Amino acid sequence: MKVRFKNLIGGYTGTADDSVIYFNPGLNRYIVRRKPRHKNHSGNSKFSAVAQNLKQLCPSEGYINDFKAYLKLYNRLPAHREAPLPVWNNLWVKMMWSMQWICGIELAVITRQQISDNNLPCRSVKAAVEAGLLPKVAGWEGFDALM
């Protein structure tokens, strides 16, 4: 559900019934989401292992800045204009999962050393675009900072 106010309510965030409400200044809109309901199943442990391992990769500042700049251009694409991604790491995780499916890399055990030794496409935004993990945007050739 998308909520749009004619006159924005200043800074309301919180919960109401089964919803979580917050304002995202980057998107300049309020977001209303259903409260998450976690159910334990076999996929949780694998997803948790992947999330923990990706967090331990610790990308460099230049790489993060390239992703932030790329994200602004990515959200301007017609296909993503209605549902933009709010932060750079959402796009980074999406790219990493795509790399797992395309290249057959196991994300639960991947290391920075593997990425550099095998010259994987996630080593820079430019390499990811060239490999087809991310769509081409204007100026994508300049995003060449390494992880």
Salt bridges, closest charged atoms under 4 A:
ASP18 OD2 - ARG37 NH2 2.93
GLU82 OE1 - LYS2 NZ 3.75
